[in-house]
Amino acid sequence: MRDDLALREGYHSPQLDVEVRLNTNEAPAPPPQAFTRQVMEAVEAVRWNRYPDRTASELRAAIGARYDRTAAEVFVANGSNEVLQTLLLAFGGPGRCAAVFEPTYALHSHIARTTGTEVVEGRRRDDFSLDLDEVQRVIDEADPDVVFLCSPNNPSGLVDPPHTVSEVLAMVEGRRTLLVMDEAYGQFAPTSAVGLIAEDVPLVVTRTFSKTWSMAAARLGYLLGPRWLVQELENVILPYHLDAMKQAAGLAALGFSDDMNARVAQVIEERGRLLEAFQDLPVTTWPSQASFFLFRPDDRDGNEVWQELVDRSILLRNCASWPGLDGCLRVTIGTPEENDRLLDALRDILL
Ligand SMILES: *Cc1c(COP(=O)(O)O)cnc(C)c1O
């Protein structure tokens, strides 16, 4: 084992056997049955003795078309986490460094470290917004090879406004630095950095089928970026990394984007209802533009509340001991029934 990995813990959200799972930001509803039927037909047509299309050209073209981009500007992999890992294999590694702004998605720094990339941590403000002076300080001091932003940010749910993203991009342009915008919850947000992508701009945007497309089980993610960069990633990734079934499932899903948009709208509506109901509980909440939100019990220990919810077969994400998130829990918006169960349980525990 490498010395620099020996003491590291893996990044694994507990998979407890509970009735109400609101801990990993999965979509509460599955894709429609017509999608499943289409996938099954595609699976029957798979030529099992042959390797899959190595370049996943059809899937990449279909993803690109959603953004008026070509297949050559799309890289696909097994979840956006594998996209991030491939980015770090290509642009990070020993002697290189990645900058993150905490609190943010823990896998950015975790994957960086497993690829031998040094991690420098900047801080967000107490309201979780990005402080541009802090970004400039970190970039000047550490001269990072990769800068990660996440919008909407996980776990806060906060969107980095377009002018903030443009300013960070201006800071990295002209340096030997790549800006990675993680938009795993992009379809929930009013703005996106996709429009800023161009051949001579050091920017990539990563997205996933795990959340808004209700396909966490499939493990499929992608990035949009300059053609030259996609080409470099293709040279780093293992050959035939994306199996034939997954390519078919991704293609099928894209035919159901109206259903996806309807599910997103339903989650946003439930988020509003849940956040409003939380106002009557002794908790602090933070506004969110994603499929989850953060809250902190005002006069109870977050770990205890988390455990009492588990005792009632409800699983949230326990962020209580994460840096900058003292006592906080993160709740994924579930079905109306699941959300009602959470509300009842919290009233029971906190009132
Ligand atoms: C869930 C999530 C991902 C990705 O996941 P995959 O399932 O690997 O596509 C990436 N970034 C953020 C911020 C997430 O919350």
The ligand as a Gaussian input file, in Angstrom:
#p B3LYP/6-31G(d) Opt

LIG

0 1
 C      -23.890000      12.667000      -6.390000
 C      -22.811000      13.589000      -6.807000
 C      -21.925000      13.251000      -7.819000
 C      -21.941000      11.995000      -8.485000
 O      -22.084000      11.017000      -8.648000
 P      -22.056000       9.786000      -9.617000
 O      -23.143000       8.946000      -9.061000
 O      -20.709000       9.224000      -9.494000
 O      -22.363000      10.350000     -10.962000
 C      -20.966000      14.158000      -8.231000
 N      -20.884000      15.349000      -7.645000
 C      -21.709000      15.720000      -6.662000
 C      -21.589000      17.067000      -6.080000
 C      -22.690000      14.849000      -6.198000
 O      -23.485000      15.214000      -5.202000

